[in-house]
Amino acid sequence: MRSSRVFTYAVGWAVLTVLAAGAVWWGLRPLLAPLLSPVAAPPATTPSASPPVSPSVAPSPVATPSKAPVTTPVRTDSPKPTPSYFDGWAYDGTAFTRTFDTAGGQALIRIAGGRVEVVSATPNAGYQMSSQQPHPERVVLRFDRVGQSVIIDAMWWENRPYAEVTTVS
């Protein structure tokens, strides 16, 4: 009789443990889903014209110090790529450029290799211009006058050029 009671308690404990574990799993499922699901590659956001292919060095099948690396010949008769556009940015195969014409002034910004630079900036009459570059991949231009500021915030973000123009009155 005593053994049947121990068996009943053991089975009851096992059932309750399984139910509790299931409830915890169900409750933590939204938190665990990103860890358990395979990570998908982000969608490629490339400009409409692909960058030109540069010569590369292909490794030899057997790495021996006596063999010289094989190089791919460069075609000199290929046509020059024409500029393409990506979210308002002109892309010439090496760099993105964009001209901003705002109430505060005009600016030409260039992004190459993830580095952002101001090519030229001219404030309109009555505006003062200032520039900050907190990081090599970001530049902030301000055109200020009494009662109004125009801010151009350009950056290399998520492997693409990005800019935001804000007018503050």
Long-range contacts (C-beta under 8 A, 24 or more apart in sequence): 42-158, 45-158, 45-159, 45-160, 46-86, 47-84, 47-85, 47-86, 47-89, 47-91, 47-96, 48-84, 48-85, 48-86, 49-81, 49-82, 49-84, 49-91, 49-93, 51-93, 51-94, 52-78, 52-81, 52-93, 86-160, 86-161, 87-160, 87-161, 87-162, 88-163, 89-161, 89-163, 96-161, 98-154, 98-161, 98-163, 100-152, 100-163, 100-165, 102-143, 102-150, 102-152, 102-165, 102-167, 103-143, 103-148, 103-150, 103-167, 104-129, 104-142, 104-143, 104-144, 104-145, 104-148, 104-149, 104-150, 105-129, 105-143, 105-150, 107-141, 107-152, 109-139, 109-141, 109-152, 109-154, 109-163, 111-154, 111-156, 111-161, 114-156, 115-156, 116-154, 116-155, 116-156
